[in-house]
Amino acid sequence: MNETLLAPEDLGPSKGLDAIALLSSEERLQGRPKLCSDCGLCDSGLKAKMSSACIFVRNQTEAIEQRLYGRTAQVKDELRFGIYRAQYAARCLRPHPKAQWSGIVTRLAARLLEQDQVEAVITTGAAPGTRFKAEPALARFPEEVLATAGNKPCLSPNLRLLDQVRDQGIKRLAFIGTSCQVHMLRALEPELGLERLYVIGIPCSDNVTYPDLEYFLTQISRSPQTVVHYEFMQDFRLWLRHEDGSSERVNFIDFPMDRLHGIFPSACLSCFDYANRLSDLTIGYMGAPLGWQWVLVRTEIGESLFELIRPALEFGELTSSGDRTRAMPRYIQGLTRPPGAKRPPFLVRKLVAYLQRTRGSKGLEFARAIIEMKLLRNLNYVRSKFPRFEARVVPEHVYQTLAPYAETYQTVFGRPLRPPVI
Ligand SMILES: Cc1cc2nc3c(=O)[nH]c(=O)nc-3n(C[C@H](O)[C@H](O)[C@H](O)COP(=O)(O)OP(=O)(O)OC[C@H]3O[C@@H](n4cnc5c(N)ncnc54)[C@H](O)[C@@H]3O)c2cc1C
């Protein structure tokens, strides 16, 4: 049968976890590093710089932190969230109806264009005729950047637009993107010849290719074709909104992991920067109470960006409750189960979902929990699939952050959390 006639739900994930490239765009990705998040750099004239910039060839977080902040992350939350000088729970007083949350990101970038502080913004729109297929866009006018509001929750080759930036003689640029994109951009920043660069980061984890996004929706939603918005919320549920305004909520624990196994690219499973620690400011949600956005102001430039958007915002309170460290030993034990194992029985899932919602970590503690879980999972992924890469792709802050779990890790896996110095 001709494969192209099959619906996404019949196709299954587009690739296996062991695959070394993103098969859904296999040809375009030939000659890339083994781990590739399709950031777009290799589509640009800067491809020759890939080996010195790519986070999946050599993670340069510490060196870039030194350049940006004059030091590396040292203490407590800095290790998990990256260095920041202030953090807020905030949202737009007048939310953008198409925004992912309230639209702080696109509003801020539009303001930069309105006030002529930048000549262009690299942002992510949707490919024509699709709702969610990411298409990088070089916005020159405020309305162009506002039109890109809302997540296209799949890999987006945003850095390929650096060619257009150069060709159009743009010297003052704002960039909106995920942490892998931001790492490459920062690594190359001194060579780009820009007079000004503003980096607006969004947190990101477990991204997927567009075909796998479509497949994911077929496995999760009662009506995948009509989903207009979805987000992995702080109450351990996926919230989906449909064209007719109706909503759907799916507990994370109810995800059919046996059928989702294989949708996450090896690169995303080898990523250690959930919070986008090299941006000027990060705008997400996961450290804020439900309904609010979480803003981390990192650099002096980030502070000026925040002051620019401040009048358009209202503020809530950052809170923190629960104790992630109690659940972590069980989580570490769970990492020994084969990936893609079947879900627990219905009643167990119901109980776990209830406990997560009512007693689970909330606010900043939720962000700490989620970040630490992903660090642990990804460290183990690199160790099992790409052991020779560990020294190059796992940054120091991972071992420091996870040090409190070293004993449990050693007991469960029979090897030390921090590799011995040879
Ligand atoms: C794949 C993905 C995973 C995310 N995971 C988390 C998470 O786990 N925790 C968390 O706190 N936040 C996460 N975010 C960020 C969060 O969902 C919101 O995008 C962010 O809070 C901004 O909301 P907003 O209303 O201010 O943005 P809007 O004003 O609606 O603007 C959204 C901006 O996101 C950009 N964008 C959309 N899709 C992509 C893409 N594929 N790649 C790069 N940029 C894109 C657009 O350029 C646009 O400028 C994720 C975002 C993405 C794209």
The ligand as an SDF file (V2000), in Angstrom:
LIG
                    3D

 53 58  0  0  0  0  0  0  0  0999 V2000
    8.2920   22.9630   21.7700 C   0  0  0  0  0  0  0  0  0  0  0  0
    8.0530   23.8650   22.9430 C   0  0  0  0  0  0  0  0  0  0  0  0
    8.0990   23.3210   24.2360 C   0  0  0  0  0  0  0  0  0  0  0  0
    7.8980   24.1410   25.3430 C   0  0  0  0  0  0  0  0  0  0  0  0
    7.9750   23.5950   26.5980 N   0  0  0  0  0  0  0  0  0  0  0  0
    7.8280   24.3820   27.6720 C   0  0  0  0  0  0  0  0  0  0  0  0
    7.9330   23.8520   28.9820 C   0  0  0  0  0  0  0  0  0  0  0  0
    8.0950   22.6520   29.1480 O   0  0  0  0  0  0  0  0  0  0  0  0
    7.8450   24.7040   30.0450 N   0  0  0  0  0  0  0  0  0  0  0  0
    7.6440   26.0520   29.8910 C   0  0  0  0  0  0  0  0  0  0  0  0
    7.5830   26.7710   30.8840 O   0  0  0  0  0  0  0  0  0  0  0  0
    7.5190   26.5790   28.6640 N   0  0  0  0  0  0  0  0  0  0  0  0
    7.5960   25.7900   27.5580 C   0  0  0  0  0  0  0  0  0  0  0  0
    7.4680   26.3210   26.3050 N   0  0  0  0  0  0  0  0  0  0  0  0
    7.1920   27.7520   26.1720 C   0  0  0  0  0  0  0  0  0  0  0  0
    5.7150   28.1000   26.3720 C   0  0  0  0  0  0  0  0  0  0  0  0
    4.8740   27.0750   25.8670 O   0  0  0  0  0  0  0  0  0  0  0  0
    5.3610   29.4230   25.6710 C   0  0  0  0  0  0  0  0  0  0  0  0
    5.8260   29.4160   24.3570 O   0  0  0  0  0  0  0  0  0  0  0  0
    6.0070   30.5970   26.3630 C   0  0  0  0  0  0  0  0  0  0  0  0
    5.6170   30.6290   27.7080 O   0  0  0  0  0  0  0  0  0  0  0  0
    5.6100   31.9190   25.7020 C   0  0  0  0  0  0  0  0  0  0  0  0
    4.2390   32.1280   25.8160 O   0  0  0  0  0  0  0  0  0  0  0  0
    3.6230   33.4930   25.2480 P   0  0  0  0  0  0  0  0  0  0  0  0
    2.1440   33.4660   25.3570 O   0  0  0  0  0  0  0  0  0  0  0  0
    4.3530   34.6340   25.8930 O   0  0  0  0  0  0  0  0  0  0  0  0
    4.1010   33.3730   23.7330 O   0  0  0  0  0  0  0  0  0  0  0  0
    3.4740   33.9110   22.3400 P   0  0  0  0  0  0  0  0  0  0  0  0
    3.3730   35.4150   22.4210 O   0  0  0  0  0  0  0  0  0  0  0  0
    2.2810   33.1310   22.0160 O   0  0  0  0  0  0  0  0  0  0  0  0
    4.6600   33.5960   21.3820 O   0  0  0  0  0  0  0  0  0  0  0  0
    5.1220   32.2920   21.1890 C   0  0  0  0  0  0  0  0  0  0  0  0
    6.5040   32.4170   20.6290 C   0  0  0  0  0  0  0  0  0  0  0  0
    7.0450   31.0970   20.5840 O   0  0  0  0  0  0  0  0  0  0  0  0
    7.7950   30.9680   19.4060 C   0  0  0  0  0  0  0  0  0  0  0  0
    7.7290   29.5930   18.9540 N   0  0  0  0  0  0  0  0  0  0  0  0
    6.6100   28.8930   18.6510 C   0  0  0  0  0  0  0  0  0  0  0  0
    6.9260   27.6550   18.2770 N   0  0  0  0  0  0  0  0  0  0  0  0
    8.2770   27.5680   18.3240 C   0  0  0  0  0  0  0  0  0  0  0  0
    9.2080   26.5410   18.0430 C   0  0  0  0  0  0  0  0  0  0  0  0
    8.8260   25.3360   17.6400 N   0  0  0  0  0  0  0  0  0  0  0  0
   10.5220   26.8010   18.1830 N   0  0  0  0  0  0  0  0  0  0  0  0
   10.9470   28.0200   18.5810 C   0  0  0  0  0  0  0  0  0  0  0  0
   10.1020   29.0420   18.8840 N   0  0  0  0  0  0  0  0  0  0  0  0
    8.7900   28.8090   18.7580 C   0  0  0  0  0  0  0  0  0  0  0  0
    7.1510   31.8740   18.3750 C   0  0  0  0  0  0  0  0  0  0  0  0
    8.1750   32.4180   17.6040 O   0  0  0  0  0  0  0  0  0  0  0  0
    6.5180   32.9720   19.2140 C   0  0  0  0  0  0  0  0  0  0  0  0
    7.3480   34.0850   19.1880 O   0  0  0  0  0  0  0  0  0  0  0  0
    7.6290   25.5190   25.1660 C   0  0  0  0  0  0  0  0  0  0  0  0
    7.5620   26.0540   23.8690 C   0  0  0  0  0  0  0  0  0  0  0  0
    7.7730   25.2430   22.7710 C   0  0  0  0  0  0  0  0  0  0  0  0
    7.6970   25.8260   21.3770 C   0  0  0  0  0  0  0  0  0  0  0  0
  1  2  1  0
  2  3  1  0
  2 52  2  0
  3  4  2  0
  4  5  1  0
  4 50  1  0
  5  6  2  0
  6  7  1  0
  6 13  1  0
  7  8  2  0
  7  9  1  0
  9 10  1  0
 10 11  2  0
 10 12  1  0
 12 13  2  0
 13 14  1  0
 14 15  1  0
 14 50  1  0
 15 16  1  0
 16 17  1  0
 16 18  1  0
 18 19  1  0
 18 20  1  0
 20 21  1  0
 20 22  1  0
 22 23  1  0
 23 24  1  0
 24 25  2  0
 24 26  1  0
 24 27  1  0
 27 28  1  0
 28 29  2  0
 28 30  1  0
 28 31  1  0
 31 32  1  0
 32 33  1  0
 33 34  1  0
 33 48  1  0
 34 35  1  0
 35 36  1  0
 35 46  1  0
 36 37  1  0
 36 45  1  0
 37 38  2  0
 38 39  1  0
 39 40  1  0
 39 45  2  0
 40 41  1  0
 40 42  2  0
 42 43  1  0
 43 44  2  0
 44 45  1  0
 46 47  1  0
 46 48  1  0
 48 49  1  0
 50 51  2  0
 51 52  1  0
 52 53  1  0
M  END
$$$$
